[in-house]
Amino acid sequence: MRLRLIAVGQKMPDWVSTGYQNYAKRFPNDCQLELIEVAAGKRGKNADIARILKQEGEAMLAAVGKGDRIVTLEVTGKAWTTPQLANRLESWMMDGRDISLLVGGPEGLAPECIAAAEERWSLSPLTLPHPMVRVIIAESLYRAWSVTANHPYHRE
């Protein structure tokens, strides 16, 4: 199974790339985590946010693999504990499809992305710094995998 993290934003600080890669490289071959970055629309004083969201959404949906289960990251999504996320991961693995996790930009996700979602996941009711979300997702998924594999990482 492939987990595709499709996120708006490029040119992240080094600590984000290092943190994300630290977890992504730990996944086994049968459960790979892949990052796909989508360019953020230019936001200025008079930016047309609806148009920007639409463009970002189209680019995100174009990056989704054919037949993938789409899971959106939304503040209004369902919050999962680590054991619950491990159960979701096992369920996704049994389903046989790849997973596309969609993370929007500063204004969130385009309505088209939300409509395409089969599941909605909330990391926190807090507004988290956008770059940090990538690291949190990578670590959370790796920890969930480690629970399913009875790997010692989840006990650290």
N, C-alpha and C positions, 0 to 999 in steps of 0.2 A: 504494500500500500504506500502511496505517496501522499504526504501532507503538503499542500501548497499554501504558503502564507503569502497572500496577495495584498500588498499594502501600498497606500498612497504615500509618496515621498521618496526622494532620492538624496544622495549626498548626506548621509547620516554621520554624526560624530564618530570618531574612531572607537569610543567606548561602546557604542551601540553595535557596531559591526563585530567587535571582539566578543562582546557578551553573547550576541546571537550565535556566532560561529562556535563559541565554546560549547553550547548545547547541541546545535544542529549536527556537528560532526560526531557526536556520541551515539546517535541513532543507529540501529542495525540496518543492514541492507534491505530487509523486508519491511521497513517502516521508515522511509526517508523523509526528512523535512527540507523543503526547498523554499527559498525566498524569491518572490517576483515583485519587483518594485515598479510602481506605476507613477509616471510623472504627475506632480501636483499642478493644477491650473494656477496661473498667475493671479494672485489676489492683491488688489490695490484698493484705493479709496472708493472707486466707483465700479468695482468688479461686479460682474453679473454672476452671483453665486449659484443661481439655479442652472445656468449654462455650464459653469465649471463643474458642478456636481454631476451633471448629465455626462459630460465628457469623461470625467474620472470613472464614473460608473460603467460607461461603455468600454473603456480600456480594461477595467477590472474583469468584467464579464467575458471579454475577449480572451483573457488570460486563463480563464477557468477551463480545465480539461473536459473533453467530451464525456458526458455521463457522470461527472463529479458530483458528490454531495456538497452543497454549498452551506457553509456555516458562517453567519455574519457575527462580527464582534460589535455588540451594541450595549450601551448602558442599560437599556430596558430588556436585555436578554436574560436568560436564566443563569444564575450564579451556581457554579458547581464546586463542591469540595474536591479535594484531590481524589478520594475514592470514587466519587461520582464521575469525575472526568476520566478516570481509569476505566470505569464501566462503559462510558461513552466510546472511548477509544477501542475497547474490545468489541463493542457492537459495530463500530465502523469497520473494523478489520474483518469481522464476520460477514458484513454486507458485501465485501469484495470490490467496492468502488474506491477511487481516490477521493480525497477531501480537499476542498478549496476553502480556506479561511479568509474572509474578506475584512480588511481593516481600512476604514475610510480616512479622510483627511480632517482638517480642523472643524469642518461643519458636519462630519459624519459621512454616512453612506448615501448614495443616490437611491431614490425610491425604487428604481429597477433592481438594484442589488438586494434590497430588503425583500422585495416581492419574490425574488428567485431563491431566497433562503429556505432550506428545509429545517434548519435549527438556528437559534439565536443564543449567543453566549455572552455573558457579561463578566468581565474580569473584576469589576468593582463598581459600586455606585459613585465612586469618586471620578473626577476627570483626571485621567493620567496623562503625563507627558507623552506625546505621540511616539517619539523614538523609544521610550522605555517599554512601550507595549510589545514591541517585537521581542525584546529580551524576556519579558514576563511570559509571553505565549510559548516561546521556545523552551524555557525552563519548566513551565507547567506541563507541557506535552511530554517532555522528557521524563519528568517525575511520574506522570501518569503511566507512561510506558514502563518505567522501572517497577511500578507496582504490579502491572500485569505480568511482567517477566520475573517477578520475585528477585529483582536486582537490588543489591544493598543500598543504592543511592537514595531510595525513598525513605530509608531509616536515618539518614544523616540529619 
